Amino acid sequence: MYYLPLLLLPLLILSNTVRAQKPPLDTSVYTHWPEISDYAISPDGAYVYYSVINQDRHVLYTCLVNTGSRRVKKLKTKGRCVFTRDSQTFLYRDTDDWVTACDLKSFVSLRLFKASSFQYIHQKSGEYLIAWLDDRKSDCIVRDLKTAKIYRLKDVVNFVLSGDQQEILITCSPTMQSRQTLHLFRFDRFESRQLFSARHIRSPVQSEDHRWIAWIGTTNVTATETIYIYDRRKQQMLLTWPADEGQLEGSRIASLIKFSEAGDRLFLELKRPGRSEKRSKITIWSYQDAKLKSNESGWEPSTSFIAVISLKSGKFIRLQQPDDQLMFGNDGLTDDYLFTSVCKGEYFDRYWNRALEIHSIMTSTKDGSRKEIPVFYGSLSPDKGFVVGYDRQMRDLYSYNIATGEMINLTQNIPAAISMPDIPIETNTKGLRYFCWTSDNAVIVYGSYDIWKINYTGSHHLCNLTQAKGSKEKIRFRLPAGMEGKVLGATQKLTVMATDSAKKHNGYYELDLLSGSLQRLFMGPYVFDDPDDGLLGGGEFVKAPDSAVFLVMRSSPRQSPNLYTTKDFRQFTLISDVFPEKKYRWMDCRLITINTTDGRQEQALLYTPENMDTSVKSPAIVYVYEKKSQEAHRFQKPGVPSGSDLDIGWFASHGYVIIVPDIHYRSGSIGPSSFLLSWVQ
């Protein structure tokens, strides 16, 4: 959050004047500074690949590593890289656009074919590659990796995989013809057949049971687009919609979304074109208005809305109204309901603008009836029977029973937040956040430090999974980012990421959901991939699918982020070798404590040049901006600063000492908060 301007205060303090043997950083290295980008571990855990990029996101090289023998093969790659599911082959596209297969046992590479991109498909019937060929941009091939059999698809405009990846819907546009064709390719038979021909075809979708296929088509007779629904079982067209243009209500068909699980309805998106109207040159509004009327151009943007069609009757129901915003992302549309929210005003004005109103709406997909529900910013439970979200004040989390309308306060017995993010406003929130689910009808909730498990169906069962260790010892526990929204087994063991708020150490604990035990595995002066809102890393560790081997990213102020493997989160083995900072004069970082004029103590970071000699004076910088102490063990990558950032690495490399104190804001006195540092005055 940006509440204070950057304050740079030159000082003279003791620093190093002894010339280092290594050169200082030069701005010419910024665009060439290497760092690890994409990486993955093979299913058996025996191999790792990682790509190294520069600041322009250009891939410099890719390394393929045997985690046992430490054998390394350096490759020149472009785009997608992937391990096959049997851990026998590494697939990549080289700089000459050849899709190449590298045998993982011998590290011998074999070029397969040229392509502009490829996709790897694994299923019961085998392993396949789908690739756009490079010689003709519209040509595709499907290659069976076991038999090397190839099926060529000409003049392809687009293809869509079925949900189970057993089939492909392919739209083709022959060069010498004015019509497009829709084909269905089956992997098990390794063949395709034509389903339809029209002037234009787009947005094909398929039902989960593979019986129904729908698409949008335009015939030669009229430019009006029509939805075609094909019954594969009877091999005939079931329905074309709309029967007349009046059903479109002045809109056009934007896209097809999906079939219902039962296959009896089709969900789609319609779009109403925008319009222009004359407005006065002067617009007057009040700060008390829910939303500023600042659109003076007179142009009303186009609006999209979701609707549903019955396959049996062709009945059309509009589900989304103007100003409705979809809740829960793609999960906001179920077979029974569409969940939307209406915000009369700007969301970020909610702390002060009393005119702002937020409403949560549940619309029946059967009849279009709308019902307001009293939960906000929520999420739909895995069984689709409950909505878990906040009250209007965003203080507690509630569970709303969709069938009965019952509301349950899930977090009334969780104490108020011990530590809240620094925001210069008065707020009554507890700082809670729902994260994921468990298979025994519970939701996982984050507090300031601890992790809670709460039954959302009404049993009122509440469990502090981290045994209040977080709040007692000021350790922030979080699950890996990739688990967000997922359903966890009720008895599984979890590796939990932890950050010590005092020392800023980072590491791991093991949490047993069945026994409730919490065991420390490792904590140290490093930054591992941090899942907590991306404050430090924003990533997560990666598990090999078929082996108890994990791949983690670790860094420190003196070491760039690099990859390590571990089996127990106690011992870590270095896999990558990307340490560009070793070539230059670098820096050290210490966490220190400072006094304020109102009698408090704050933490601060002290960056000093490498091999500092304190016998000579040299310049320093005080960098005052928000709260930075959580970055005590973060690697400061050099580069052109943006916004409020400071290129700490460059200044330290050139002999500066940099002091970065924490600032805690006081409501109503944001700027003066920075002058509570007595030694700055």
N, C-alpha and C positions, 0 to 999 in steps of 0.2 A: 504494500500500500504506500502511496506516495503523499506523505503529509509534510515532509520537511525538505527544503532544498539542500543540495550538497554543500557542506561547509568544509573548506580546506583551510587549515590554519597553519602557516609555516612557523616552525620553531627551530631552535638550535639546541641539540642535545648531543650527548656523546655517541659516536658511531665509528664506523670503520674507515680508515684511510689507506690501509694497506692494500695495494693493488692485488686483486685475485688473479690467479693464473688463467682461469676460465673467463671468456669475454662476457660482458653484460648483454642483456637482451637488446636486439635491434628491431625496429618496427618492420623491417623487411621479412622477418621470420613469421609474421602473423598469418599471412595467407598460406604458408607452407607448413604450419604447425600440425603435426600428425596426431590423430586420436582414434581410438577404437570406435567403430560404428556398429554394423550388424555383426551378430555372433550367434552360434548355436552349438549344441552338443548332440552327438549321435544318439539314437535310441538305446544302444548298449553302453553308452558312457565312455567308449574307448577313443573317441575322436572329438575334436573341437575345431571349428573354423571361426575366424574373425577377420573382418575387413578393416583396413586403416584408411581414413579419409583425411583431407586437408580442410581448411575453413570454407572452401568453396564447395564442399560436399563431393569433391571428386575422389573416386576410389584410387588410392595409390597402389595398393596391393592387397591380396588376401592370403592369409596363412592357414594351412591345413596342418593340424598337430595331432600326433599319436600321443595320448595322455599317459601311456605306459612307458614307451621307449623314448619319448620326447623328440621323436623324429618330426621334422618340419619340412613342408613343401610350400614354397612361395609361388603364388599364382597371380596372373593378371586377369581380373574378372570385370564383368559388367552386369549390373542388375542382380537378379535373383540367384541365390545359391541354396542348395538343400541337400540333406542326407536322405537316402532312401530308407524306407521303414525297416528293412532287414539289416541295416548298418553295413552294407557291403559296398555301397557306391556313393560318391559325392558328385552332385550334378551342378554345373555352373555354365555360364556363357562367357567365353573369353573375349579379349579386346578385338578380335577379328569377327565377332558375332557367331562363332561356332558354339553350339550347345555341346558340352563336353562331359564325358563320364570318367571320373577318376576312381580306379579300383583302390579301396582303402587298405587292402593287405599289401599290395605291391607299390602303391602310389604311382601307378602308370596311368596316364590319361589317354582317352580315345575320343577323337572328334566324331560326333554323330551326324549333325547337319547344321546348316546355317539357319539362323532365325533371329527375329527382332525381339522376341520374348518367349518364355515357356512357362508351363504350369505342370507341377507333378501331382499325380493322382494315385492314391493307394486305396485298394478295396479288396474284397474277398476274391474276385475273379483275377486279380493281378495288379501290376504296377504299370502306369502309363505316363506318357508325356503328351501334353497338348501344346503345340507351338505355332506361332505366327511365323511364316517363312519370310526370309529377307529378300528373296528374289522377286516376289510379288506380294505386296503388303496385304492383299486380300485372300491369300491362300493359307490354309492351315493343314497341319498333319496331326494324326494321333498315332503314337508309336508305342507298341507293346515292348516294355523293357526286357521281358523274359525271352520272347520269341523273335524280337527285332522286326516283327510284322508292322507295316505302315499302311494307314488309311489316309488318303489325301482328300481334302475338302477344298474345292475351288470356289473362288469369288465370295468368300465369307465376309459378311458385314459384322456379325456379332454371334457369340454363342453363350448359352447359359447352362450351367451345370444344375442337375436336380439336387434336392436337398441331401439325398443319400449318395450323391456322386456316382450313380449307376448309369445315368443317361445324360445326353447333351441335346439341348434344343438349339439348332443352328439356323441362322438367317443368311441366305445367299442372294447375291445380286449379279446374275450373269452379265458380262460386259456388253454383249451385243443384243441384250434384250431389255425391254422397258418394264419388266416385271421382276418381283422378288419371290423367292421360294423359302418355305419353312421345312426343315428336315429334322428327324429324330434319329440320333445315333445311340446305339446300345453297345456298351463295352463288352458284355458277355458274349454277344454274337459278332462283335467287331464289324458292324454294318449299319447303314443308315437307310431311311426311306423318306420320301417326300410326303408331307402332310397337306400342304396348301400352297397356292400361288396367287399373288395379288400385286397390285401396282406398288404398294409399300407395306411392309410388315415390321412391327416393333413390339417391344415389351412382352415377350412370351413368358408365361408362368405355368407351373405344373402342380397338380394336387399331390399331397403326400403319398397317397396310395397309387399314384401314377395313372389313375383312370382318366382324369380330366386334364386337358391342355387348353389354355386360353391365350389369345394374342390380339393386338390391335392391327387392323388391316384397312387399306384403302383400295377400292376397286377402280377399274378404268372408267366406269360409267360416271362416277361422282367422286369429288374430292373429299366427301364426308367420311370420317373415320368410323369404323364399326368394330365392336368387340365380337370375336368369334370364339365359341366354346365347343370343343371337340371331344366326343366320347370315344375313347380308344377301345373300350370293350365292344361297342357296337360298330366302331369304325364309321361314324357318321357325325355330322354337325348337329349339336343339340340345340344351340341358341345363337342368335345374332342380336346384338343390342347396340344402340337403341332401336326400337321399332319405328320411332319417329323422332325428329329433332327436338320436339317439345320436351322429351324426357331429359334432355341435357340441361334444361333450365338456363339457356344462354351461355353455357360453359362448353369447354372442350375436354376431351379425354387426355389427361396428362400421362398416366401410367397405370399398369395393373400391379397390385400389391401382393396378394396371395389368395389362395382358396381357404375356406374354413377347414378345420380338421376333419369334419364329416364329409367334406366335398360337396355340400349342397348350396354354398354361397360363394360369391367372388367379391373380394374387396378391391376397390380401385380409388384412384385420386383424380379429381376433376379440377380444372383451373378456369377461373373467370377472368377475362382480360381486364386490364386497368382502363381507366378513363381519365380524360382531362376536363377540368372545369375552371371557369374564371373565378379568381379570388381577388380581394382587395390587395393593394400593394403594402398596406400596413396591417399587421396582425398584433393584437393586444391580448396578453394573457397575464395571469396572476401566479405568483409562486405557490398559491394554495390550490391551483388546478391540479388534477390528478396527473395530467400529462401536458407538456408544453405543446402548443399548436404552432410548431415551427416549420411545418411543411408549407412554405409559401409558393412553391412552384405550381400548385394546383393539380399535380398529377397524383392520382390514386393508384397505388401499385396493384398488380394482379394478385388475386387471392386463390389459394388452393384449399380444397376440402376433401375429406375422405367420405366415401359412400359405399354401399353394398348392394349387390344384385342377387336375387334368388334365382338359382338355376332352374327351378321347377316352374315358377310363375313369371319370371322376368321382372318381378317387382323391384323398384328402385327406392332406396331409402338414403337420404342425406344424413350423415352422422355428425359432421363437423360444421359449426357455424362461424361467421366472421369473428375474429379476435380469439378463437379457440386455439390454444397451443398444445401440442401433443405432450402428454406426461409419460414418464418412464421410457422415453425413446421408442424403439421398435416394440417393446413389451406393452406399450400403452394401448395396443389394439389386440383384443382377445376375441374368441368366438362369440362371447356374450356381450362385451362392453367395449366402448371406446372411452379412454380416460383423458380428459383435457383440463387445462386451466385457463382462466381468463384473468388478466392483470390489467386493471384500469389505472394505468400509470407506469412509472419506471420502477423495476424491481429494486434497484439500488437506492431508491429514495425512501424505502420502507421505514428507516429509522427515524425520519423526521416528518415525512409528508402524511398528514392525517387523512388527506383526501384519497390516498392510494387504497385500492381494494383488490384483493386476490380471492378468486373463487375456484374451487375444484369441482369439475363436472364429470358425472358418470352417465354415458349415453348408451341405451340398449341398442344392440345391433339387430334385434328382432323386430322392434317397432319404432325405433328412433326417439323414444321417450327420454327426457333428460332429468337428472336428479343431482342436486348439489350435495357434496359430501364434506364433512368438517375436518378433513386432514389436508395438509399442504406439503408440497415438495416431497411427495411420498414415493413408495416403490411397491410393486405388486408382488405378493407372496408367490412362491413356486407353485402352490396348488391353486392359485388364482382365486382364492376365496377371501383374501384379506388385503387391505391396503395399510401399510405401515408408513407413517409420516408424522409431521410436526403439528402442534396446535398453531393458532394464528400468531401467537407471540414467539413461536419457535423456542419455547422453553423446554417442553417435554416431548417425548415420542409417544404416539398413540397407535393403536391397532383398530381398524374399522372393519367390521364384519359385513361383507357385501350382501349376504343373504338376509341378515337380521337388522342391519343398521346399528348394531351395538358398538359403542366406543369404549376402549379400555386404555387407561393411562399406564403405559408400560414402564415408565421411568420415574414414577413419583417417589420411589424409595431410593433413587440414586441421588447422592448429595450434589449440591451446586458445584459448578466448575471451580477447581482450585486455581487453575491457570488458564487465562483466556488470551487469544491473540490481541496484540496492542491495537486498539481502535479508539479514536478520540470521541466516543459516544457513550451514552448510558444504555446498557442493555441488561435484560433479565434472563438471558439464555443460559442454559447449563453447559453449552458447548458439546452436545452429544451429536453423534453421527452414526446412522445405521450403515453397515458395510456389506454383510452377506448373510446367508441362511444356513441352517442345519437341517438334516433330514428328519429330525424329531420335532418339527413345527416350532422352531426357535429362530430368532434373529440375532445376529452378532452386532453389538453396538460399541462404538468407541466413546470412552470418556476422555477427560483431559490426559490421563496417563494409562488407565486400566482398560481392559476389554471385558465386556459383559455379554452374557448369554441370557436371552429373555424369551419365554414362551409367548407367542403372539395370539394364541387361540382363546385365552381366558383363564388359564390355570394359575396365572400370577407367579409362575416359577421364575425366580431371578437368581443368577449366579455370577459372581465376580470371578471370571476365569483366571485372572492373574493375581487373585488372592489379595487384592489391595496393595500388593508390593509396589505397584507403580506410584500410587499416591503417597505411600509412606517414604519411598526412597527416591522419588522424583525421576522415575524411569518411564519413558513413554513407550508403550508396547503397541505394535501394529502388525497386521498380517501382510503378506506380499500383495502388491497391487493387483496382480492377476487374479486374485481370489474374489475381487469385488463383484457382488451380484451373484456369485456361484453358490451352489448348495454343497455344504460339507457333510461328510459322514458323521454321525453322532458319536462314534467311538474312535475316530482316527486321531493320530498324533500329528501335531502341527509344529512347524518351525516358525517361531515368532521373532520378528525383528525388534530390536530394542535400542533406545537412545537415552543415555544418562544426561539429564538436564543440567547437572552440576559440572561434571567433568567433560561432557560432550562426547564421551566414548560411545561407540557404536558396536552392535554385535547381535547375538542370537540367543534365544531361550527355546526349550522344548516344552510344549503344552500338550498334555494328554487329556482329551475331552472326556474320556471314560472315567478315569480315576481322579481327574482334577489336579494332578501334580504339575508343578512348574519347575523346570530345572535349567539353571544357567549353563550355557554351552561355551560362549566366548564373548568377551567385551574387551575393547582395546581402542587406542587413539587413532582410529581410522574412520573412513566413511565407506560403508557398504551401500549397496543400492537401497535408497531410503524410500519407502512407500508412502510416507506421510505428506501428502499434498505436494510431492516433488521438491521439498525444501532443500534437500542435499543431492539426491541422485535421481529420484523419480522412476526408478526401475524396480527390478526384483531378481531374485536368484532363479536359475533355470534347472529343472530336474530332468535327467535322462529318463525317457518314458519306461525303459525296461531294466533300469539299474538304479541302485541307491547312490548315484554320483550326481553332484550338484555343481553348477557353474555360477560363480559369483564375481561381481566387479568390486574391487577394493582400491582405495586411494588414501593419500595422506598429504599434508602440506609439501612434503619433499618428494612425493612419488605420484606420477600421473595415474589415472584410473587404468588398471590392468586386470586381466582375467585370472582367476584361480579356481581350481577344482577342490572339492572336499567331499568326504563321505560322512563326516560326523559334526561338521561346523565347529570343530575344535582345532583341527590341523588343516592348513591351506597350502596348496601346491601351486606355484606360479606357472601359468601356461603361456601367456603372451609376453612380448618383450618390446614395449613401446614406451621409452623413457627419454623423450627429447630434452627434458630439463637438465639432464646430465651434462649436456654440452655447454651450458651457460652458468654464470654466477647466479645462484638461486637464493633461497631465503629459508628462515625458520619462523615458526609461529608459536607463541605462548598465550595461554589464557590467564589473564590477570584480573585483579579486583581493584576497583577505584571507589573513592568516597564522593558523595554528593553533598551539596550545601544544605539539604534538608535532613541529613543524618542517615541516609541509606547507603548501601553498597551495591554497586553495579559491576557486571562483568564487562571485560573489554578484551580485544585481541591486540597483541603486540607482534608485528612483523618486523624482523631484523634481517639485514643482509647476511649471506653465508660467510662464515669465518669472521664474524664481527669483532673488531678491536675497540673496546670502550675507552681507550686512552685519548682519543681525538674527537673533536666536535664535527658534526655533519648535519645536514638538513633533515627535517622530519615533517610528516603530514598527519594531521588529525582529521580523520574521515568520519563525520557525524551523520549517520543516516539509519534510522529505525533500529532494529535489533539484529545484530550480525554475529553474536557469540556462538550461535549454533553452527557456524561455519569454521569453528576452531580447527578441525581436522580435515577440512576440505582442501582439495588441490585448486589453486588459483591459476586457471589457464590464462596465459597472456593473450591479449587481443584488443581491438579497438573497443573502448567502453561504450555502452549504450545507456541512455536514460540517466539514472543516478549512480551507475557503476563506476568504479575506479580500477584502473589497471594496476593492481597491487604488485603483480610480478615484475612489471617494467620498473617501477619506482624502487622496489627493493633491490633489484639487480643493479641499479645505478647508485646504490649507496644510501638510499633513504630508509628511515625508520617510519613505519606506518602504524598509527594507533587508531583502533576502531572501537569506540565505546558503545555500549547498549543505551538506547534511549527509550524510556517508558513514557508514553503520552498520558497527559492528564486532560480530561474533557474540559474544553473551553480555554485551554492554554497550550496549544500544540507546539508553537514555536518556542516559547519560554522553557519548555521541558528540556531542551538541549542545553540550556545554560545552568542547569543544576549541577554540572560538573565543575567542582570548585577549582580544580587545577587548570581548567581551560580559561577561567576568568583570571 
